[in-house]
Amino acid sequence: MNLLDGKVCAQFYKDQIKAEAEQLTAHRGRKPHLAVILVGENPASQSYVRSKVRNCALVGFESTLIEYPASISETELLSKIQEINLNEAIDGLLVQLPLPKHINEFKVLESIDHRKDVDGFHPINAGRMNLGLPSLLPATPYGILLLLSYYKIETAGKHCVVIGRSNIVGNPMSRLLSRNTNPGNCTVTQCHSKTQNIRDICQSADILIAAIGKAEFVDDSFIKQGAVIIDVGINRIDDASLAKGYKLVGDVHFHKASPKASYITPVPGGVGLMTIVGLLKNTLAAAKKEIYS
Ligand SMILES: NC(=O)c1ccc[n+]([C@@H]2O[C@H](COP(=O)([O-])OP(=O)(O)OC[C@H]3O[C@@H](n4cnc5c(N)ncnc54)[C@H](OP(=O)(O)O)[C@@H]3O)[C@@H](O)[C@H]2O)c1
């Protein structure tokens, strides 16, 4: 079993991003600039946002964190997004999800200028990605593609099973791996909560990607000998013996699955770190106007 080490891989890409950011900053006189909007006090969201801001600084980006209480109105939030859309000193904008129930998430995502949509969730970016056109890609599937590239995992002609059909992970991941690109050219089967015989389907996967949100759902009985396992899940399990009171586990039972895997991502230390890289790459692309001029 080989570890797909998100830490090592993320550092490789962050070094590249930093060098490119320095060049861009020297050329145009200002750093790539990401704005992040956080609504409410969800601890997981707060931790993701802190990590995004910290990583911006590490690669030489400027970042602005805008925090609102959960009681903010949809109108007020949309008006802030509009202000950032028009601010030429800001290259990328993301609104941390989930949002409080009284705010229409889709309306918010659609209100972001698609050229600044560094999460890749705007319908223009999602549509262009589905058509195989250049676009800002959803950060998690983008990070997984970068991880597969870094470790030179052969994908062409392989059977890839993706568990999950969210617009954030499962759907774009399935689409990206079936595109005629490298990584890509997989034959993709997508599973969800209504899929029958899911274990049998997974057993035929050369590459298995789990994006379910259920702690250690995938064990060795799902896995073909030698399969590549990508664990997207981040699940908090109460553990009173730890100082923070919980531990993080993936959707894959790492210790049961790893003896059968040729490659496997750990949780933490795998896909989560690559999601940040996807976000940084999108922010740099937006700053360079690589996709939309
Ligand atoms: N590492 C990262 O950077 C990163 C980024 C994003 C998300 N995540 C994590 O990845 C996981 C998935 O996130 P998400 O946003 O895609 O979640 P989501 O929107 O809740 O989607 C979960 C998907 O899993 C499917 N599912 C649920 N139970 C299932 C079962 N028993 N059998 C088969 N499929 C089942 C659901 O099917 P239905 O559609 O039928 O309900 C749904 O499509 C979460 O743990 C999340 O925290 C990690």
PDBQT file of the ligand as one rigid body, heavy atoms in Angstrom, charges set to zero:
ROOT
HETATM    1  N1  LIG A 301     -11.943  16.747   1.974  1.00  0.00    +0.000 N 
HETATM    2  C1  LIG A 301     -12.565  17.864   1.559  1.00  0.00    +0.000 C 
HETATM    3  O1  LIG A 301     -11.956  18.852   1.216  1.00  0.00    +0.000 OA
HETATM    4  C2  LIG A 301     -14.039  17.850   1.474  1.00  0.00    +0.000 A 
HETATM    5  C3  LIG A 301     -14.723  18.749   0.660  1.00  0.00    +0.000 A 
HETATM    6  C4  LIG A 301     -16.109  18.644   0.565  1.00  0.00    +0.000 A 
HETATM    7  C5  LIG A 301     -16.764  17.669   1.294  1.00  0.00    +0.000 A 
HETATM    8  N2  LIG A 301     -16.064  16.835   2.119  1.00  0.00    +0.000 N 
HETATM    9  C6  LIG A 301     -16.686  15.755   2.869  1.00  0.00    +0.000 C 
HETATM   10  O2  LIG A 301     -17.094  14.766   1.934  1.00  0.00    +0.000 OA
HETATM   11  C7  LIG A 301     -18.294  14.131   2.350  1.00  0.00    +0.000 C 
HETATM   12  C8  LIG A 301     -19.342  14.309   1.278  1.00  0.00    +0.000 C 
HETATM   13  O3  LIG A 301     -19.591  15.683   1.088  1.00  0.00    +0.000 OA
HETATM   14  P1  LIG A 301     -20.774  16.201   0.157  1.00  0.00    +0.000 P 
HETATM   15  O4  LIG A 301     -20.829  17.678   0.295  1.00  0.00    +0.000 OA
HETATM   16  O5  LIG A 301     -20.634  15.604  -1.194  1.00  0.00    +0.000 OA
HETATM   17  O6  LIG A 301     -22.016  15.538   0.949  1.00  0.00    +0.000 OA
HETATM   18  P2  LIG A 301     -23.566  15.454   0.601  1.00  0.00    +0.000 P 
HETATM   19  O7  LIG A 301     -24.010  16.643  -0.166  1.00  0.00    +0.000 OA
HETATM   20  O8  LIG A 301     -24.245  15.131   1.894  1.00  0.00    +0.000 OA
HETATM   21  O9  LIG A 301     -23.662  14.190  -0.374  1.00  0.00    +0.000 OA
HETATM   22  C9  LIG A 301     -23.456  12.897   0.112  1.00  0.00    +0.000 C 
HETATM   23  C10 LIG A 301     -23.741  11.918  -0.986  1.00  0.00    +0.000 C 
HETATM   24  O10 LIG A 301     -23.558  10.615  -0.451  1.00  0.00    +0.000 OA
HETATM   25  C11 LIG A 301     -24.676   9.818  -0.791  1.00  0.00    +0.000 C 
HETATM   26  N3  LIG A 301     -24.946   8.836   0.245  1.00  0.00    +0.000 N 
HETATM   27  C12 LIG A 301     -25.372   9.056   1.513  1.00  0.00    +0.000 A 
HETATM   28  N4  LIG A 301     -25.535   7.900   2.170  1.00  0.00    +0.000 NA
HETATM   29  C13 LIG A 301     -25.215   6.931   1.295  1.00  0.00    +0.000 A 
HETATM   30  C14 LIG A 301     -25.220   5.501   1.365  1.00  0.00    +0.000 A 
HETATM   31  N5  LIG A 301     -25.567   4.866   2.476  1.00  0.00    +0.000 N 
HETATM   32  N6  LIG A 301     -24.851   4.820   0.259  1.00  0.00    +0.000 NA
HETATM   33  C15 LIG A 301     -24.480   5.458  -0.866  1.00  0.00    +0.000 A 
HETATM   34  N7  LIG A 301     -24.484   6.798  -0.997  1.00  0.00    +0.000 NA
HETATM   35  C16 LIG A 301     -24.848   7.514   0.081  1.00  0.00    +0.000 A 
HETATM   36  C17 LIG A 301     -25.848  10.755  -0.921  1.00  0.00    +0.000 C 
HETATM   37  O11 LIG A 301     -26.818  10.187  -1.756  1.00  0.00    +0.000 OA
HETATM   38  P3  LIG A 301     -28.238  10.919  -2.093  1.00  0.00    +0.000 P 
HETATM   39  O12 LIG A 301     -27.892  11.944  -3.139  1.00  0.00    +0.000 OA
HETATM   40  O13 LIG A 301     -29.082   9.815  -2.598  1.00  0.00    +0.000 OA
HETATM   41  O14 LIG A 301     -28.702  11.528  -0.817  1.00  0.00    +0.000 OA
HETATM   42  C18 LIG A 301     -25.174  11.994  -1.523  1.00  0.00    +0.000 C 
HETATM   43  O15 LIG A 301     -25.170  11.947  -2.926  1.00  0.00    +0.000 OA
HETATM   44  C19 LIG A 301     -18.610  14.793   3.699  1.00  0.00    +0.000 C 
HETATM   45  O16 LIG A 301     -18.017  14.017   4.722  1.00  0.00    +0.000 OA
HETATM   46  C20 LIG A 301     -17.919  16.137   3.633  1.00  0.00    +0.000 C 
HETATM   47  O17 LIG A 301     -17.587  16.644   4.907  1.00  0.00    +0.000 OA
HETATM   48  C21 LIG A 301     -14.718  16.904   2.209  1.00  0.00    +0.000 A 
ENDROOT
TORSDOF 0
